[in-house]
Amino acid sequence: MDVLRQVFSVLLVFSLLGAVLWGLRRGGKVSFRGVFAGKRTQGHTRSIVVLERLVLTPQHTLHMLRINGCEVLIATHPQGCTVVAQPGAGERSIGAEA
């Protein structure tokens, strides 16, 4: 009898938690979309955006990033990472024509 009571108590607690989460999602208070997908909620912009990724070898990769509007080329390797190219004071982006 005690085991049956414990099982029903656990089921009651889980059902109450599910009902609260369902109610919060219906009311727009909670969103789980951005948690697992890596997306931001509306109104927020990202300051770092991955533009492109090129795998050279299993341990070496080039990453083209846009950081606050400036493009940066970063190389990752087993010893760490290196900034390969970044715009100077007068440039807007890498490869911009003068």
C-alpha positions in Angstrom: 0.0 0.0 0.0 2.9 2.4 0.8 4.5 1.8 -2.6 1.2 2.6 -4.4 0.8 5.8 -2.4 4.4 6.8 -3.3 3.8 6.1 -7.0 0.6 8.2 -7.0 2.4 11.0 -5.1 5.2 11.1 -7.8 2.6 11.1 -10.6 0.7 13.9 -8.9 3.9 16.1 -8.6 4.9 15.5 -12.2 1.4 16.2 -13.5 1.3 19.5 -11.5 4.7 20.5 -12.9 3.5 19.7 -16.4 0.3 21.7 -15.9 2.3 24.7 -14.6 4.7 24.6 -17.5 1.9 24.2 -20.0 0.1 27.2 -18.4 3.2 29.4 -18.5 3.8 28.5 -22.2 0.2 29.3 -23.1 0.5 32.6 -21.3 3.7 33.5 -23.2 5.8 33.7 -20.0 8.1 30.8 -21.0 9.6 29.8 -24.3 11.7 26.7 -24.8 12.5 27.3 -28.5 15.7 29.3 -27.8 17.0 27.0 -25.2 17.7 24.0 -27.4 18.0 25.6 -30.8 20.4 28.3 -29.8 18.1 31.1 -31.1 17.5 34.3 -29.3 14.1 35.6 -28.3 12.6 38.4 -30.3 14.1 41.9 -29.8 17.6 40.6 -29.1 20.4 40.7 -31.7 23.6 38.7 -31.6 26.9 40.5 -31.4 28.8 37.5 -32.7 27.6 35.7 -35.9 29.3 32.8 -37.6 29.4 33.6 -41.3 31.3 30.6 -42.6 33.3 27.6 -41.4 35.9 25.8 -43.4 37.4 22.5 -42.1 40.9 22.1 -43.4 41.9 19.0 -41.4 40.2 17.3 -38.5 42.3 19.5 -36.2 42.4 22.7 -38.3 39.4 24.9 -39.1 38.9 28.5 -40.4 36.0 30.5 -39.0 34.7 33.7 -40.5 32.9 35.7 -37.8 31.1 39.0 -37.7 31.7 40.7 -34.4 29.8 43.9 -33.9 29.7 44.5 -37.6 33.4 43.7 -38.3 34.4 40.5 -40.0 37.2 38.5 -38.4 39.0 35.4 -39.7 40.0 33.0 -37.0 42.0 29.7 -37.3 41.6 27.0 -34.7 44.3 24.3 -34.2 45.3 21.9 -31.5 47.4 24.5 -29.8 44.6 27.1 -29.6 43.3 29.7 -32.0 44.8 32.5 -34.0 43.3 35.7 -35.5 44.4 35.4 -39.1 42.8 38.7 -40.4 40.8 41.5 -39.0 39.9 44.9 -40.4 42.1 47.8 -39.6 41.0 51.2 -38.5 39.8 52.3 -42.0 38.4 49.0 -43.2 34.9 47.9 -42.8 35.4 44.2 -43.6 38.0 41.7 -44.7 38.5 41.8 -48.5 36.9 45.2 -48.8 38.0 47.0 -51.9 39.6 50.4 -51.4 
